[in-house]
């Protein structure tokens, strides 16, 4: 029986040592990977802010349509001559 006990004890010591070594190697490797990831993030350029969306400039056909609508409103008597001229000036200035 002493041989059996000694074999079980030796197996327990070997298994415990193997587990301890394995855990230590795993922790070391985990630390290295974490360090590599941290260095990769530090070396990566900062993301550029998205450019602000500028409203598109109205094209000439839009301005022409708006001028026609202003002319129609003036003919209907909705706009006075002064109001028409003011709106036309603003439209052409934009």
N, C-alpha and C positions, 0 to 999 in steps of 0.2 A: 503493500500500500504506500510506503514512503516514496517509491518511484513514481507512482501515479500522482501523488500530491505535488511532487517536485515538478512533474511535467505540466500539470495544470497551472502551477505558480509561474513557471517559465513562460507558458503561453500567455498568461495574464500580463506579465511584465512586457513581453514583446508587443502584445496588442496595445497596451497602454502607451508604450513608447512610440509605436507607429502612429497612433492617434494624435499624440502630442506633437510629433514632428509634422504630421500632415496639417494640423491646425495652424502651426507656426508658419509653414510654407504658404498656406492659403492667406493668412493675414498679411504676410509680406507682399505677396502678389497683388492682393487687393489694394494695399497702400501704393504700390507702384502704378497700378492702373489708375487709381484716383489722382495721383500726381501727374500722370500723362494727360489725363482728361483736363485737369486744371490748367496745365501748360498750353494745351491745345486751345482752350477757351481764351486764355490770356493773349495768345498769339493771333487769334482770329480778329480781323478788323471789325470795328463797331458798325452795326448796320446803319446805312444812310437813311435819314428821314425821307418819307415819300414826298415827292414834289407836290406843292399845293396845286389843286385843280383850278385853273383860271377859266372863267367863262369864255366860251368861244366868241370871237369878234363877229358881230352880225355881218353877213355878207351883203352885197349891194342889192340883191333881189329882195331881201327882207326889208331893206330901207325903202326900196321903191314901192313895195306893197303897203308899207306903213304910210308913205306919202300919199298914195292913192286913197287910203282910208281917211286920212286927214282932209284931203280935198273933197271927198264925199260928205264928210261931216260939215265942212264949211258950206257946201252947196245946199245941204238940208237945213242950214241955219242953226245947227247945234253949236258951231264955233263961230266966234266973231273973227274979223280980219286980223286983229291983234293977237288973239289966242292961236289962230292958225299959224301966223308968222313965228310966234314964240315956240310952238311945238315943232315946227319945221326946223327952226334954228337948233333946238335941242337934239332933234333926230339926226341932223347932218353933222353936228359936232361930235356925236358919239362914235 
